Amino acid sequence: EGSTSKPKRSMFSAKELRMHTGLMQVISRSQEACLSLWNNPQENAMKHSKFISVVKESAFGRVKWDMSHTVLYEKLVIWRKNVASREGIPPALVCSLDLLVHVAHKRPTCNWTLRRIEYFLPALLDDGESAYSLELLRIVRSAANDAGANGCEDTTVRSYAEKTQKTCSKLKSKTDRATGSSQQYSDAVKFSQRATDNALGEEKTPTDGVEDGDSNNEMKSSSVWMLKFAMI
């Protein structure tokens, strides 16, 4: 009496699949999910939220962003696309558009200033001596030269250098004044010693061409000079 059930089939021919509506729907949804997962939608760099935000901020004078920054940003976007094509990966895996906006804004010309923007860089840019990292910095330096900028465009580094230069100038002027005051003090001591010797009546070897009247006049002038020095 035992009834034998038919074994479940795991393989179907193409003709038979058309007759299984539910199975065809599952396969169709699976294909759509795979396509959405692996399909790489093209990012519109000029409509990126960070780029638009910086442009709006510059319109109110809150950040410095002009046409030269936009040109550099476009060059960096093209560079990212070329790198992605060479590596066979989506452009987003090379680096984000957010990073390119910051690079176009700050214009780092060395690996240290690049890490000031984003310390943990993408894998292709993590090594400061890698070919792609050097390409990126070369593009930025070229754009800086075209814009008439000299050196590193990192505002923090530039302001720090300017402050250091001003501090060194102030220290040098103070040192020069201190050196001059020291020389004046030394001269005052010499004149004071000579005036004291003359007042005590000590015999000194007369100087050629200097008479007693000249010595007294020199003592008086030295006393007046010392008084002026004390007032200073």
Disulfide bonds with the S-S distance in Angstrom:
none
